Structures are given as C-alpha cells and as structure tokens.
Amino acid sequence: MKISIYQIAIERDANRLAFRSLEHMTSAGGGRIPAELYDCVYTGEVAAETLEDIFYIFNAAHPLGYKGRSLSVSDVVEIFPASGESEFYFCEPIGFKRICFEKSRTGR
C-alpha cells in the first residue's frame, strides 16, 4: 500500500497541538486542521492492509530510512488507493478518523 505520513513540526507548534486529539485540534484551529504545522515525513510503499498495520509498522518496525517519530496522536496518514483519490486519516488516542486535510499547505 502506498502511503504518506504527516507529523506536526514541533518548532512551528506555538499552540502545542502535537499529540492532541482531533477534537482539541479542530477546536483550537477554528474548525480545521492547521496543515501548515505539518511536514510530510514519509512517502512510500509499506506491507500493510489496514491503518492498524500502518500504526504497528511505524511504531515497532520502521521502514529503512524513516526519519520521523513513532506514529502517534495528531499524525495524519494519507492512503493512495489504486481506485481513486487519496484519503486522509487522523491518528486518535484510540483508532483513526477520516478527515479533510489540505496537504498543499504543509511545510514540505
């Protein structure tokens, strides 16, 4: 499965939104996720079929060359299905929630 992972750049996180829930993030962000705080830290193919597989890989078996933090709350996973447009998922304290994410506003 092809994916990208976006994480909040701590140096740009003046409001300390990293590692917070989606509810807290959207409340503090005026109803939106502040994509400008995020950097893309990984894009590539992984041997995963579910979001839970991705969570495991990016916590216990990082792909070679991965430089980001372990996948955690407030991180965004982009999935590129073969059938169409990419989908974005926000990592919550328990599970993932599908979200709208303006990746064109990310730092890199």
N, CA, C and O atoms as CSV, one atom per row, in Angstrom:
chain,resi,resn,atom,element,x,y,z
A,1,MET,N,N,0.851,-1.169,0.000
A,1,MET,CA,C,0.000,0.000,0.000
A,1,MET,C,C,0.902,1.238,0.000
A,1,MET,O,O,1.869,1.318,0.757
A,2,LYS,N,N,0.566,2.197,-0.860
A,2,LYS,CA,C,1.324,3.452,-0.883
A,2,LYS,C,C,0.693,4.417,0.121
A,2,LYS,O,O,-0.523,4.599,0.156
A,3,ILE,N,N,1.556,5.028,0.935
A,3,ILE,CA,C,1.085,5.969,1.959
A,3,ILE,C,C,2.033,7.154,2.076
A,3,ILE,O,O,3.165,7.122,1.591
A,4,SER,N,N,1.545,8.189,2.726
A,4,SER,CA,C,2.391,9.292,3.211
A,4,SER,C,C,2.023,9.519,4.670
A,4,SER,O,O,0.882,9.299,5.078
A,5,ILE,N,N,2.998,9.959,5.445
A,5,ILE,CA,C,2.756,10.296,6.847
A,5,ILE,C,C,3.156,11.746,7.066
A,5,ILE,O,O,4.225,12.191,6.648
A,6,TYR,N,N,2.258,12.471,7.739
A,6,TYR,CA,C,2.473,13.880,8.065
A,6,TYR,C,C,2.507,14.021,9.579
A,6,TYR,O,O,1.649,13.491,10.285
A,7,GLN,N,N,3.515,14.747,10.069
A,7,GLN,CA,C,3.645,14.997,11.510
A,7,GLN,C,C,3.834,16.493,11.749
A,7,GLN,O,O,4.408,17.208,10.927
A,8,ILE,N,N,3.336,16.940,12.896
A,8,ILE,CA,C,3.485,18.350,13.263
A,8,ILE,C,C,4.962,18.646,13.521
A,8,ILE,O,O,5.639,17.918,14.246
A,9,ALA,N,N,5.442,19.724,12.916
A,9,ALA,CA,C,6.804,20.200,13.160
A,9,ALA,C,C,6.788,20.932,14.497
A,9,ALA,O,O,6.203,22.009,14.612
A,10,ILE,N,N,7.416,20.360,15.488
A,10,ILE,CA,C,7.372,20.892,16.851
A,10,ILE,C,C,7.824,22.361,16.895
A,10,ILE,O,O,7.281,23.144,17.673
A,11,GLU,N,N,8.795,22.735,16.082
A,11,GLU,CA,C,9.305,24.115,16.106
A,11,GLU,C,C,8.281,25.138,15.599
A,11,GLU,O,O,8.419,26.329,15.877
A,12,ARG,N,N,7.258,24.695,14.862
A,12,ARG,CA,C,6.206,25.602,14.384
A,12,ARG,C,C,4.925,25.488,15.212
A,12,ARG,O,O,3.940,26.166,14.921
A,13,ASP,N,N,4.931,24.650,16.227
A,13,ASP,CA,C,3.729,24.337,17.007
A,13,ASP,C,C,3.616,25.235,18.242
A,13,ASP,O,O,3.728,24.759,19.372
A,14,ALA,N,N,3.394,26.537,18.020
A,14,ALA,CA,C,3.336,27.506,19.123
A,14,ALA,C,C,2.183,27.238,20.082
A,14,ALA,O,O,2.269,27.575,21.263
A,15,ASN,N,N,1.107,26.637,19.590
A,15,ASN,CA,C,-0.064,26.369,20.442
A,15,ASN,C,C,-0.074,24.955,21.030
A,15,ASN,O,O,-1.069,24.525,21.613
A,16,ARG,N,N,1.019,24.252,20.874
A,16,ARG,CA,C,1.172,22.895,21.432
A,16,ARG,C,C,0.022,21.968,21.050
A,16,ARG,O,O,-0.661,21.414,21.911
A,17,LEU,N,N,-0.176,21.813,19.755
A,17,LEU,CA,C,-1.235,20.947,19.249
A,17,LEU,C,C,-0.766,19.522,18.989
A,17,LEU,O,O,-1.581,18.607,18.870
A,18,ALA,N,N,0.542,19.335,18.903
A,18,ALA,CA,C,1.064,17.979,18.677
A,18,ALA,C,C,0.617,17.059,19.802
A,18,ALA,O,O,0.583,17.441,20.971
A,19,PHE,N,N,0.281,15.850,19.418
A,19,PHE,CA,C,-0.116,14.785,20.346
A,19,PHE,C,C,-1.470,15.048,21.000
A,19,PHE,O,O,-1.767,14.482,22.052
A,20,ARG,N,N,-2.297,15.902,20.386
A,20,ARG,CA,C,-3.636,16.201,20.898
A,20,ARG,C,C,-4.679,15.534,20.001
A,20,ARG,O,O,-4.392,15.196,18.853
A,21,SER,N,N,-5.873,15.349,20.523
A,21,SER,CA,C,-6.959,14.690,19.792
A,21,SER,C,C,-7.477,15.572,18.656
A,21,SER,O,O,-7.190,16.768,18.597
A,22,LEU,N,N,-8.231,14.966,17.773
A,22,LEU,CA,C,-8.846,15.698,16.666
A,22,LEU,C,C,-9.798,16.764,17.185
A,22,LEU,O,O,-9.832,17.875,16.655
A,23,GLU,N,N,-10.566,16.442,18.210
A,23,GLU,CA,C,-11.497,17.421,18.786
A,23,GLU,C,C,-10.748,18.647,19.298
A,23,GLU,O,O,-11.159,19.778,19.037
A,24,HIS,N,N,-9.662,18.432,20.018
A,24,HIS,CA,C,-8.866,19.553,20.530
A,24,HIS,C,C,-8.261,20.343,19.364
A,24,HIS,O,O,-8.275,21.574,19.364
A,25,MET,N,N,-7.738,19.627,18.384
A,25,MET,CA,C,-7.089,20.259,17.229
A,25,MET,C,C,-8.060,21.160,16.469
A,25,MET,O,O,-7.733,22.308,16.169
A,26,THR,N,N,-9.237,20.654,16.160
A,26,THR,CA,C,-10.183,21.453,15.387
A,26,THR,C,C,-10.769,22.592,16.218
A,26,THR,O,O,-11.090,23.653,15.684
A,27,SER,N,N,-10.904,22.374,17.503
A,27,SER,CA,C,-11.385,23.445,18.383
A,27,SER,C,C,-10.382,24.599,18.407
A,27,SER,O,O,-10.764,25.763,18.289
A,28,ALA,N,N,-9.118,24.275,18.559
A,28,ALA,CA,C,-8.072,25.299,18.598
A,28,ALA,C,C,-7.797,25.900,17.218
A,28,ALA,O,O,-7.328,27.033,17.109
A,29,GLY,N,N,-8.094,25.124,16.160
A,29,GLY,CA,C,-7.799,25.568,14.796
A,29,GLY,C,C,-8.971,26.205,14.084
A,29,GLY,O,O,-8.960,26.319,12.859
A,30,GLY,N,N,-9.988,26.623,14.829
A,30,GLY,CA,C,-11.130,27.269,14.201
A,30,GLY,C,C,-11.936,26.342,13.308
A,30,GLY,O,O,-12.490,26.771,12.296
A,31,GLY,N,N,-12.001,25.067,13.683
A,31,GLY,CA,C,-12.794,24.108,12.927
A,31,GLY,C,C,-12.038,23.360,11.854
A,31,GLY,O,O,-12.614,22.528,11.154
A,32,ARG,N,N,-10.758,23.643,11.715
A,32,ARG,CA,C,-9.945,22.954,10.695
A,32,ARG,C,C,-8.653,22.439,11.297
A,32,ARG,O,O,-8.239,22.858,12.378
A,33,ILE,N,N,-8.032,21.535,10.587
A,33,ILE,CA,C,-6.721,21.036,10.991
A,33,ILE,C,C,-5.674,21.952,10.364
A,33,ILE,O,O,-5.658,22.111,9.144
A,34,PRO,N,N,-4.803,22.558,11.164
A,34,PRO,CA,C,-3.818,23.501,10.626
A,34,PRO,C,C,-2.681,22.774,9.883
A,34,PRO,O,O,-1.616,22.514,10.444
A,35,ALA,N,N,-2.937,22.461,8.623
A,35,ALA,CA,C,-1.982,21.691,7.822
A,35,ALA,C,C,-0.622,22.373,7.717
A,35,ALA,O,O,0.387,21.703,7.499
A,36,GLU,N,N,-0.581,23.696,7.869
A,36,GLU,CA,C,0.691,24.420,7.771
A,36,GLU,C,C,1.665,24.050,8.886
A,36,GLU,O,O,2.854,24.355,8.788
A,37,LEU,N,N,1.187,23.407,9.932
A,37,LEU,CA,C,2.071,22.940,11.014
A,37,LEU,C,C,2.729,21.602,10.697
A,37,LEU,O,O,3.670,21.193,11.377
A,38,TYR,N,N,2.240,20.928,9.674
A,38,TYR,CA,C,2.677,19.564,9.361
A,38,TYR,C,C,3.760,19.530,8.291
A,38,TYR,O,O,3.810,20.378,7.400
A,39,ASP,N,N,4.623,18.530,8.402
A,39,ASP,CA,C,5.587,18.188,7.356
A,39,ASP,C,C,5.339,16.751,6.952
A,39,ASP,O,O,4.965,15.921,7.781
A,40,CYS,N,N,5.548,16.454,5.671
A,40,CYS,CA,C,5.495,15.068,5.212
A,40,CYS,C,C,6.825,14.414,5.602
A,40,CYS,O,O,7.889,14.849,5.162
A,41,VAL,N,N,6.755,13.373,6.426
A,41,VAL,CA,C,7.975,12.727,6.910
A,41,VAL,C,C,8.222,11.373,6.246
A,41,VAL,O,O,9.263,10.751,6.456
A,42,TYR,N,N,7.253,10.921,5.441
A,42,TYR,CA,C,7.434,9.639,4.759
A,42,TYR,C,C,6.446,9.525,3.615
A,42,TYR,O,O,5.277,9.886,3.752
A,43,THR,N,N,6.918,9.025,2.497
A,43,THR,CA,C,6.066,8.594,1.394
A,43,THR,C,C,6.698,7.336,0.830
A,43,THR,O,O,7.894,7.305,0.540
A,44,GLY,N,N,5.888,6.301,0.677
A,44,GLY,CA,C,6.407,5.069,0.120
A,44,GLY,C,C,5.429,3.926,0.237
A,44,GLY,O,O,4.300,4.083,0.702
A,45,GLU,N,N,5.889,2.783,-0.195
A,45,GLU,CA,C,5.104,1.548,-0.142
A,45,GLU,C,C,5.409,0.815,1.160
A,45,GLU,O,O,6.566,0.696,1.563
A,46,VAL,N,N,4.362,0.330,1.807
A,46,VAL,CA,C,4.528,-0.486,3.012
A,46,VAL,C,C,3.673,-1.742,2.880
A,46,VAL,O,O,2.653,-1.744,2.190
A,47,ALA,N,N,4.099,-2.795,3.544
A,47,ALA,CA,C,3.357,-4.061,3.539
A,47,ALA,C,C,2.265,-3.974,4.589
A,47,ALA,O,O,2.398,-4.525,5.682
A,48,ALA,N,N,1.180,-3.276,4.253
A,48,ALA,CA,C,0.080,-3.060,5.189
A,48,ALA,C,C,-1.231,-3.187,4.440
A,48,ALA,O,O,-1.325,-2.882,3.251
A,49,GLU,N,N,-2.241,-3.645,5.165
A,49,GLU,CA,C,-3.580,-3.733,4.597
A,49,GLU,C,C,-4.569,-2.839,5.334
A,49,GLU,O,O,-5.630,-2.513,4.803
A,50,THR,N,N,-4.221,-2.440,6.564
A,50,THR,CA,C,-5.125,-1.628,7.381
A,50,THR,C,C,-4.357,-0.485,8.036
A,50,THR,O,O,-3.127,-0.465,8.028
A,51,LEU,N,N,-5.085,0.448,8.592
A,51,LEU,CA,C,-4.463,1.536,9.353
A,51,LEU,C,C,-3.760,0.995,10.595
A,51,LEU,O,O,-2.729,1.526,11.009
A,52,GLU,N,N,-4.310,-0.048,11.180
A,52,GLU,CA,C,-3.680,-0.660,12.349
A,52,GLU,C,C,-2.329,-1.280,11.974
A,52,GLU,O,O,-1.384,-1.235,12.763
A,53,ASP,N,N,-2.236,-1.860,10.770
A,53,ASP,CA,C,-0.952,-2.374,10.281
A,53,ASP,C,C,0.059,-1.237,10.161
A,53,ASP,O,O,1.218,-1.382,10.551
A,54,ILE,N,N,-0.388,-0.110,9.619
A,54,ILE,CA,C,0.486,1.055,9.467
A,54,ILE,C,C,0.943,1.548,10.835
A,54,ILE,O,O,2.114,1.882,11.020
A,55,PHE,N,N,0.021,1.594,11.792
A,55,PHE,CA,C,0.382,2.009,13.150
A,55,PHE,C,C,1.474,1.104,13.713
A,55,PHE,O,O,2.438,1.592,14.303
A,56,TYR,N,N,1.333,-0.190,13.538
A,56,TYR,CA,C,2.338,-1.128,14.035
A,56,TYR,C,C,3.694,-0.885,13.347
A,56,TYR,O,O,4.728,-0.794,14.009
A,57,ILE,N,N,3.672,-0.785,12.037
A,57,ILE,CA,C,4.925,-0.606,11.285
A,57,ILE,C,C,5.664,0.642,11.749
A,57,ILE,O,O,6.882,0.612,11.928
A,58,PHE,N,N,4.940,1.734,11.943
A,58,PHE,CA,C,5.595,2.994,12.286
A,58,PHE,C,C,5.761,3.196,13.789
A,58,PHE,O,O,6.042,4.303,14.248
A,59,ASN,N,N,5.586,2.122,14.544
A,59,ASN,CA,C,5.904,2.119,15.973
A,59,ASN,C,C,6.894,1.018,16.331
A,59,ASN,O,O,7.704,1.191,17.241
A,60,ALA,N,N,6.842,-0.091,15.642
A,60,ALA,CA,C,7.664,-1.241,16.037
A,60,ALA,C,C,8.620,-1.725,14.958
A,60,ALA,O,O,9.575,-2.439,15.264
A,61,ALA,N,N,8.391,-1.358,13.718
A,61,ALA,CA,C,9.228,-1.872,12.627
A,61,ALA,C,C,9.398,-0.811,11.542
A,61,ALA,O,O,9.019,-1.020,10.390
A,62,HIS,N,N,9.973,0.329,11.926
A,62,HIS,CA,C,10.126,1.452,10.979
A,62,HIS,C,C,10.782,0.983,9.680
A,62,HIS,O,O,11.729,0.198,9.702
A,63,PRO,N,N,10.268,1.475,8.548
A,63,PRO,CA,C,10.923,1.164,7.273
A,63,PRO,C,C,12.331,1.763,7.239
A,63,PRO,O,O,12.599,2.783,7.874
A,64,LEU,N,N,13.197,1.132,6.511
A,64,LEU,CA,C,14.567,1.608,6.346
A,64,LEU,C,C,14.554,3.047,5.845
A,64,LEU,O,O,13.879,3.365,4.866
A,65,GLY,N,N,15.295,3.904,6.515
A,65,GLY,CA,C,15.396,5.298,6.112
A,65,GLY,C,C,14.338,6.216,6.695
A,65,GLY,O,O,14.387,7.425,6.467
A,66,TYR,N,N,13.387,5.680,7.436
A,66,TYR,CA,C,12.341,6.515,8.035
A,66,TYR,C,C,12.960,7.391,9.121
A,66,TYR,O,O,13.663,6.892,9.999
A,67,LYS,N,N,12.697,8.702,9.060
A,67,LYS,CA,C,13.310,9.653,9.992
A,67,LYS,C,C,12.305,10.312,10.939
A,67,LYS,O,O,12.704,11.088,11.807
A,68,GLY,N,N,11.018,10.020,10.790
A,68,GLY,CA,C,10.010,10.648,11.641
A,68,GLY,C,C,9.929,10.000,13.016
A,68,GLY,O,O,10.624,9.027,13.310
A,69,ARG,N,N,9.058,10.567,13.852
A,69,ARG,CA,C,8.779,9.988,15.169
A,69,ARG,C,C,7.906,8.755,14.984
A,69,ARG,O,O,7.357,8.529,13.906
A,70,SER,N,N,7.784,7.966,16.033
A,70,SER,CA,C,6.822,6.879,16.001
A,70,SER,C,C,5.438,7.469,15.778
A,70,SER,O,O,5.132,8.552,16.278
A,71,LEU,N,N,4.604,6.762,15.032
A,71,LEU,CA,C,3.262,7.247,14.725
A,71,LEU,C,C,2.482,7.435,16.008
A,71,LEU,O,O,2.449,6.545,16.857
A,72,SER,N,N,1.849,8.597,16.152
A,72,SER,CA,C,1.174,8.933,17.400
A,72,SER,C,C,-0.023,9.835,17.142
A,72,SER,O,O,-0.295,10.231,16.009
A,73,VAL,N,N,-0.728,10.148,18.215
A,73,VAL,CA,C,-1.879,11.042,18.157
A,73,VAL,C,C,-1.477,12.360,17.507
A,73,VAL,O,O,-0.418,12.912,17.805
A,74,SER,N,N,-2.303,12.842,16.644
A,74,SER,CA,C,-2.198,14.073,15.850
A,74,SER,C,C,-1.498,13.859,14.510
A,74,SER,O,O,-1.500,14.763,13.674
A,75,ASP,N,N,-0.901,12.693,14.282
A,75,ASP,CA,C,-0.288,12.419,12.981
A,75,ASP,C,C,-1.383,12.134,11.959
A,75,ASP,O,O,-2.474,11.682,12.307
A,76,VAL,N,N,-1.074,12.408,10.690
A,76,VAL,CA,C,-2.017,12.186,9.602
A,76,VAL,C,C,-1.411,11.179,8.640
A,76,VAL,O,O,-0.253,11.299,8.239
A,77,VAL,N,N,-2.216,10.179,8.275
A,77,VAL,CA,C,-1.807,9.165,7.314
A,77,VAL,C,C,-2.613,9.374,6.039
A,77,VAL,O,O,-3.842,9.449,6.071
A,78,GLU,N,N,-1.910,9.468,4.922
A,78,GLU,CA,C,-2.557,9.562,3.615
A,78,GLU,C,C,-2.413,8.207,2.933
A,78,GLU,O,O,-1.317,7.652,2.851
A,79,ILE,N,N,-3.524,7.688,2.451
A,79,ILE,CA,C,-3.534,6.408,1.743
A,79,ILE,C,C,-3.870,6.685,0.288
A,79,ILE,O,O,-4.771,7.467,-0.015
A,80,PHE,N,N,-3.137,6.038,-0.609
A,80,PHE,CA,C,-3.346,6.207,-2.045
A,80,PHE,C,C,-3.968,4.926,-2.604
A,80,PHE,O,O,-3.245,4.041,-3.062
A,81,PRO,N,N,-5.303,4.816,-2.573
A,81,PRO,CA,C,-5.928,3.608,-3.110
A,81,PRO,C,C,-5.766,3.542,-4.622
A,81,PRO,O,O,-5.740,4.574,-5.294
A,82,ALA,N,N,-5.658,2.340,-5.152
A,82,ALA,CA,C,-5.494,2.170,-6.590
A,82,ALA,C,C,-6.715,2.673,-7.352
A,82,ALA,O,O,-6.623,3.002,-8.534
A,83,SER,N,N,-7.843,2.731,-6.680
A,83,SER,CA,C,-9.102,3.054,-7.353
A,83,SER,C,C,-9.437,4.542,-7.445
A,83,SER,O,O,-10.423,4.896,-8.093
A,84,GLY,N,N,-8.657,5.421,-6.824
A,84,GLY,CA,C,-9.061,6.819,-6.906
A,84,GLY,C,C,-8.227,7.764,-6.087
A,84,GLY,O,O,-7.026,7.562,-5.908
A,85,GLU,N,N,-8.889,8.824,-5.578
A,85,GLU,CA,C,-8.214,9.884,-4.834
A,85,GLU,C,C,-7.709,9.406,-3.485
A,85,GLU,O,O,-8.243,8.470,-2.890
A,86,SER,N,N,-6.668,10.073,-3.025
A,86,SER,CA,C,-6.114,9.706,-1.727
A,86,SER,C,C,-7.089,10.049,-0.608
A,86,SER,O,O,-7.964,10.902,-0.760
A,87,GLU,N,N,-6.916,9.361,0.524
A,87,GLU,CA,C,-7.743,9.553,1.710
A,87,GLU,C,C,-6.824,9.885,2.873
A,87,GLU,O,O,-5.701,9.386,2.947
A,88,PHE,N,N,-7.301,10.733,3.786
A,88,PHE,CA,C,-6.516,11.156,4.932
A,88,PHE,C,C,-7.171,10.673,6.220
A,88,PHE,O,O,-8.391,10.714,6.373
A,89,TYR,N,N,-6.319,10.209,7.152
A,89,TYR,CA,C,-6.797,9.702,8.431
A,89,TYR,C,C,-5.978,10.314,9.562
A,89,TYR,O,O,-4.749,10.350,9.503
A,90,PHE,N,N,-6.664,10.789,10.584
A,90,PHE,CA,C,-6.059,11.408,11.753
A,90,PHE,C,C,-5.891,10.330,12.820
A,90,PHE,O,O,-6.838,9.605,13.122
A,91,CYS,N,N,-4.701,10.221,13.386
A,91,CYS,CA,C,-4.441,9.252,14.446
A,91,CYS,C,C,-4.974,9.803,15.762
A,91,CYS,O,O,-4.505,10.828,16.255
A,92,GLU,N,N,-5.954,9.113,16.318
A,92,GLU,CA,C,-6.604,9.488,17.570
A,92,GLU,C,C,-6.006,8.690,18.729
A,92,GLU,O,O,-5.222,7.769,18.500
A,93,PRO,N,N,-6.366,9.032,19.970
A,93,PRO,CA,C,-5.888,8.213,21.103
A,93,PRO,C,C,-6.275,6.736,20.948
A,93,PRO,O,O,-5.547,5.846,21.386
A,94,ILE,N,N,-7.425,6.493,20.321
A,94,ILE,CA,C,-7.820,5.122,20.000
A,94,ILE,C,C,-8.340,5.128,18.575
A,94,ILE,O,O,-9.411,5.672,18.306
A,95,GLY,N,N,-7.601,4.534,17.673
A,95,GLY,CA,C,-8.027,4.409,16.285
A,95,GLY,C,C,-7.718,5.625,15.422
A,95,GLY,O,O,-6.913,6.485,15.780
A,96,PHE,N,N,-8.389,5.666,14.270
A,96,PHE,CA,C,-8.192,6.720,13.272
A,96,PHE,C,C,-9.543,7.265,12.848
A,96,PHE,O,O,-10.551,6.560,12.896
A,97,LYS,N,N,-9.559,8.540,12.427
A,97,LYS,CA,C,-10.764,9.151,11.873
A,97,LYS,C,C,-10.420,9.735,10.515
A,97,LYS,O,O,-9.392,10.392,10.348
A,98,ARG,N,N,-11.294,9.488,9.545
A,98,ARG,CA,C,-11.099,10.063,8.215
A,98,ARG,C,C,-11.344,11.568,8.297
A,98,ARG,O,O,-12.295,12.020,8.935
A,99,ILE,N,N,-10.472,12.336,7.643
A,99,ILE,CA,C,-10.534,13.795,7.715
A,99,ILE,C,C,-10.317,14.427,6.342
A,99,ILE,O,O,-9.897,13.763,5.395
A,100,CYS,N,N,-10.608,15.709,6.257
A,100,CYS,CA,C,-10.187,16.542,5.133
A,100,CYS,C,C,-8.858,17.162,5.554
A,100,CYS,O,O,-8.733,17.645,6.679
A,101,PHE,N,N,-7.878,17.154,4.677
A,101,PHE,CA,C,-6.554,17.668,5.012
A,101,PHE,C,C,-5.990,18.370,3.793
A,101,PHE,O,O,-5.916,17.786,2.712
A,102,GLU,N,N,-5.591,19.625,3.964
A,102,GLU,CA,C,-5.069,20.430,2.863
A,102,GLU,C,C,-3.557,20.239,2.741
A,102,GLU,O,O,-2.778,21.073,3.203
A,103,LYS,N,N,-3.153,19.134,2.114
A,103,LYS,CA,C,-1.726,18.823,2.077
A,103,LYS,C,C,-0.914,19.861,1.307
A,103,LYS,O,O,0.300,19.949,1.491
A,104,SER,N,N,-1.555,20.638,0.459
A,104,SER,CA,C,-0.830,21.694,-0.258
A,104,SER,C,C,-0.338,22.791,0.692
A,104,SER,O,O,0.523,23.591,0.325
A,105,ARG,N,N,-0.881,22.826,1.908
A,105,ARG,CA,C,-0.483,23.849,2.896
A,105,ARG,C,C,0.627,23.354,3.826
A,105,ARG,O,O,1.104,24.111,4.671
A,106,THR,N,N,1.044,22.095,3.680
A,106,THR,CA,C,2.066,21.567,4.583
A,106,THR,C,C,3.416,22.208,4.300
A,106,THR,O,O,3.645,22.775,3.232
A,107,GLY,N,N,4.316,22.102,5.298
A,107,GLY,CA,C,5.629,22.705,5.192
A,107,GLY,C,C,6.533,22.060,4.149
A,107,GLY,O,O,7.310,22.746,3.485
A,108,ARG,N,N,6.433,20.767,4.008
A,108,ARG,CA,C,7.226,20.060,2.990
A,108,ARG,C,C,6.621,18.721,2.712
A,108,ARG,O,O,7.138,17.970,1.885
